[in-house]
Amino acid sequence: MAGPRFAIAKNTMNIILFLVFGLVVGFIARAVMPGSQKMSMLATMLLGVVGSFIGGFIAALLTHSRVLDFNTTGLIGSVIGSLIALAIAGGAFTRGRATI
């Protein structure tokens, strides 16, 4: 019999796995993108999580899968989404300050 403690533990584990997946996808996107990105591990994790949502939406538009399904299309879409997010946010992670 699964009680409320089991449900809380399962949800916590899902969140941790999603953050670790975001970190891995963010590292892959940073490795594929040319140039140097000065990002912390937290920023890389957020990049991967945002990219996962972007890639999930793109994969859901092109296939019959749901946005939050875990499959190879979602993995590839997550990396592509992270590359898109990194290209958009690339100016925020450059060296030095912008001059006006």
C-alpha positions as CSV (number, residue, x, y, z in Angstrom):
1,M,0.0,0.0,0.0
2,A,1.5,3.3,-1.1
3,G,1.0,6.1,1.3
4,P,1.6,9.8,1.2
5,R,5.2,9.4,2.2
6,F,5.9,7.2,-0.8
7,A,4.3,9.8,-3.1
8,I,6.4,12.6,-1.6
9,A,9.6,10.5,-2.0
10,K,8.7,9.7,-5.6
11,N,8.1,13.3,-6.5
12,T,11.3,14.4,-4.8
13,M,13.3,11.8,-6.8
14,N,11.6,12.9,-10.0
15,I,12.7,16.5,-9.4
16,I,16.2,15.4,-8.6
17,L,16.5,13.3,-11.7
18,F,15.1,16.1,-13.8
19,L,17.7,18.5,-12.5
20,V,20.5,16.0,-13.0
21,F,19.2,15.4,-16.6
22,G,19.2,19.2,-17.1
23,L,22.8,19.4,-15.9
24,V,23.9,16.6,-18.4
25,V,22.0,18.2,-21.3
26,G,23.4,21.6,-20.4
27,F,27.0,20.2,-20.4
28,I,26.3,18.6,-23.8
29,A,25.0,21.8,-25.3
30,R,27.9,23.8,-24.0
31,A,30.3,21.2,-25.4
32,V,28.7,21.3,-28.9
33,M,28.3,25.1,-29.0
34,P,31.5,26.8,-30.4
35,G,33.2,29.4,-28.2
36,S,33.7,29.7,-24.5
37,Q,30.7,30.1,-22.2
38,K,31.5,31.4,-18.7
39,M,28.7,29.7,-16.8
40,S,28.4,28.2,-13.3
41,M,27.0,24.7,-12.8
42,L,23.7,26.1,-11.6
43,A,23.4,28.2,-14.9
44,T,24.3,25.1,-16.9
45,M,21.6,23.1,-15.1
46,L,19.0,25.9,-15.7
47,L,20.1,26.0,-19.3
48,G,19.5,22.2,-19.6
49,V,16.1,22.4,-17.9
50,V,14.9,25.3,-20.1
51,G,16.3,23.5,-23.1
52,S,14.4,20.3,-22.1
53,F,11.2,22.2,-22.2
54,I,12.0,23.9,-25.5
55,G,13.1,20.6,-27.0
56,G,10.0,18.8,-25.5
57,F,7.7,21.3,-27.2
58,I,9.5,20.9,-30.5
59,A,9.5,17.1,-30.3
60,A,5.8,17.2,-29.4
61,L,5.0,19.2,-32.4
62,L,6.9,16.9,-34.8
63,T,5.9,13.5,-33.2
64,H,3.0,12.1,-31.4
65,S,4.7,12.1,-28.0
66,R,3.8,14.3,-25.0
67,V,6.0,17.1,-23.9
68,L,7.2,15.5,-20.7
69,D,7.7,11.9,-22.1
70,F,11.2,10.5,-21.7
71,N,12.4,9.0,-25.0
72,T,15.3,9.4,-27.4
73,T,13.4,12.0,-29.3
74,G,13.1,14.0,-26.1
75,L,16.8,13.6,-25.4
76,I,17.8,14.8,-28.8
77,G,15.2,17.6,-28.6
78,S,16.5,18.6,-25.2
79,V,20.0,19.1,-26.5
80,I,18.7,21.0,-29.5
81,G,16.5,23.1,-27.2
82,S,19.5,23.8,-25.0
83,L,21.5,24.9,-28.0
84,I,18.7,27.3,-28.9
85,A,18.5,28.6,-25.3
86,L,22.3,29.0,-25.2
87,A,22.3,30.9,-28.5
88,I,19.6,33.2,-27.3
89,A,21.2,33.8,-23.9
90,G,24.8,33.8,-25.3
91,G,25.2,37.5,-24.7
92,A,24.6,37.1,-21.0
93,F,27.5,34.7,-20.6
94,T,30.3,36.6,-22.5
95,R,33.4,38.0,-20.9
96,G,33.7,41.5,-19.7
97,R,31.1,44.2,-19.5
98,A,29.2,45.8,-22.3
99,T,30.2,49.3,-23.2
100,I,27.6,51.9,-24.0
